[in-house]
């Protein structure tokens, strides 16, 4: 409990304390209570169009990337589950994108879509400046995140697939169930707990996206996420109170989503146990 309080609880409490104050840009350490009632920074953030634009971008990025990663990851997991020659090599190769640092991933995808250095425009026969306009820049960011983290989803879902007894599939085949029926009536229901756990991890991670948009576009052309906005406000603009308030609001958003997921997972697992 002491370790948790030191590495987790104290930073959160300190972040909340900073978010309730306004700090001088001239005199170090000089601060005052952010009126009214210490919630002035939160009021400023919630009434700012920049905050809501970042929230919109964050939600779109999270929903699109997690959806694509789930579909692709599930397909990859089902392919890796099958027994065939070279299965171990396939599993190793699939995990390579996940092992690549996010900063390296951003630089690589930035180069791929570069009008002069990249090959995308050559393949498509166009001259689009992908990272220089909306919504193309956000699309590239979603594709880059999907490429990197779909293997992570595949790894979690593969673990869930491997605990499903093969006897169930054999019995379904004997009863004449098609491959689609076995997938819908057996695989998906029994994979739901693992799927929801994977969604928790990826959704929380996507809502806190910072390094990918920072390196890829630096938040330009509709790619500023909440974490990037908080960093820019706090560090670059030295507005410590408002920056901390945005960070705390992002934290609250992540915790609400995590709570809803946990309730959903818990309800699902209780329902499966009762059945």
N, C-alpha and C positions, 0 to 999 in steps of 0.2 A: 504493500500500500504506500509506503514511503517512496519507493522508486517510481510508482505510477504518479504520485503527487508531484514529484520533482520534474519528471520528463513530460508529463501531459497536463496535469491540472494547473501547475504554476504558470506556464506560458499562456494558457487560456485566460486565467484570472488577470494576469498582467496585461494581456491584449485588451480585455474588457476595460480595465482601468485606464489605459491610454486612450481608448476610444471615447471615454467620457470627458476628455479634457481638450483644450486648445493650447498649442505650444507656440512659443515665440520663435520666429525665424532669425531673430537677431541675438537674443540672450539665451544661451544654452541652459536648459533645465527650467526656464520660466514658463509657467503654465497657469491656466485658470479653468474653472468649471465651465464646460460647454453648455451654455443656457439654450433652451429652458430645461431645468432639472437634469442637466448632464446629458441630455439626449439630442443636443443641437447637431452633432455630427451625423447621427442617424437620420434626423429629419432632413439634413442637407443631402445625404445620399439617396434617401427614398424619394425626394422631390427632384432629383437630378435626372435629366434625360440620358446622360452618359451612363449612369448606373443601370438604367432599364435597358439601354441598348446592349450593354455588356451581359445583362441577364438573358436577354433574348438570344444573343449569340451563343452563350454558354448552354442554354437549353437546347437550341437547335443542334449544336455540335454534339452534345451528350446523347440526344435521342437518335440522331442519324448514325453516329459512330458505333454506339452500343448495339443498335439494330443490325447494322451490317456485320459487326464482329460476332454477334450471336449466330446469325445465319451461316456465315462463312466458317466460324469456329465449329458449329455443329456438324457441318459437312466434312470438315477436316477430321474431327474426332471419329465420326462413323467410318471414314476411310482408313484411319489408323487402327481402328479396332479390329478390322478384318485381318485374318492370318494369311500372309503371303510372303514370298521371298523378298528380302530387302526391307522388311517392315521397320527394323531398327534404324536403318539409314534414313528412311522417310521421316520418322519421328524426330530424329536429330536435325534434319534439314528444316523441317517445319518450324522448329523452335528458334532458328537463327534470327529472324526479325525481332523476336521478343528479347533476345539477348543483346541486341544493338542498343546503344545509348540513345535516348530520345533526342538529344542534341545532334548526334550523328545522323539520325533518321531525318530530322528537319533539314539539315544541310543537304542530304542526299536528294530529298524530294524537291527542295528549292532548286537544285541543279537540274533535275529531271524536267521541271516545268519552266526553266529559264528560256526566254525567247531565242537566245543566241547559243547557249551551251547545251540545252536539253534536246531530247528527241521527240517529245510529245507533238509539238507543232509540225515536225517533219512527217510523223506518222499520219497526223490528221490533215495535213496539207493546208494549215492556216498560219496565222501570225498573231495569235491571241497572247496578250500579256497576262498570264494566268494569275499571278500574284499582285497584279497592279490594278485590279478592278473587282467589283462585287457582282455576283456572288461567287465568282470563280475562285477567289482566294480562300474563302471558307470551304469550298468543295475540295480544294487541294489539301487543306488541313484535315478534313474528315477522312480523305483517302489515305493520307500519311498515317493517321492514328489507327485506322482500320488495318493497314498493312502491318503495323508494329504489334498490335495487341490482339488480333484475331488468334494467333497461336496460343496466347495465354488463355483465352476462352476455350480453345480446343483442348488444352491440357486439363483444365478443370472438368470439362464435359466428358473427356475420355475416361477420367477417373470414375465419373458417375456411370458411364456405360459399362465399365468392366465389372461392376458389382451387380449388374442385372443377370440373374441365372439364365444360362443358355437353355435349360429345360423348358422354360416358358416359351421360347421361340420354337423349339422342336414340337411342343404340343400344339402351338398355333398352326404350324405347317401341316401337321397331321389333320387338323380340323379344316384345312383348306383356306386358311387366311392368306391373302396376298401380301406382297412386300409392303405396300402402302398401309394396309390394315394393321400389319404388325408394328409399323412405325407409329401410327396414330394411336393404336389401342394398347400398345405395350411399352414401346421405347419412350414416347413423350411423357406419359403419366409417371413412369418409374424414374425418369430423368429429371422430373420437375424440381425436387429438392436441390440437386446439384446445379441445375440451371439457374435457380433463384439465387443461390449463393454466388455463382459466377456473376450474375447481374448486379448483385450488391457491390462486389469488388470493382467492377468496371464502371458502374454508374458513379460511385463515389470518386473514383480516380478521374473520370472525365469531367465531373463538375469542378474539380480543382485544377484543371489543365492550365499550365503556365509555361513550361519550357518549350513546348512545341510551337505555340503561337509567338512566343518571344523570339525564337531563332528564325522561324519561318517568315514572318511578316512584321514582327515587332508591333502587332496589333493593328496594322494598317488595313484599310479596305474591308471593314466589317469583320475583323477577326479578334477584337479585343474581348477577352474573357474576364470574368469577375476577378480571378486571381491576378491576372495581368494588370487590371485596372487598380487593384489594391496596391500592388508593388509600385506601379508608376506614381500613384498618389502619395504613397508613404516615402519611397526612397528618392525618386527623381524630383518630385515637387516639394518634398520635405514637409508635407502636410500630414503630420503624424496622427493626429486625432481622426480626421476624415479617412485616412488610409486604413487605420485600425478598425474603424467602424465598418468599412466595406469588407474587410477580412472577416470580421465577426459575423456580418450578415451572410457571407459565403459559408462560413462554418455552420450557421443555423440552417441554411438551405440544405447543406450536405447531411446534417443530423436528422432533419425532417424526412428526407428521402430515405436515409438508412433506417429510421424508425418504421416507416411505412413498409419497407422491404422486409424487415425483421418480423413485423406483425403478420405479413403475408406468408413468410416462410414458416413461422410458428403455426399459423392456422392450417397451412397445407400439411405440415408434418403431423399435427394432431389429427387431422381428418384421415390421413393415410393410416395412422396407427389404429384409429377406431374401426376403419374398414377391415 
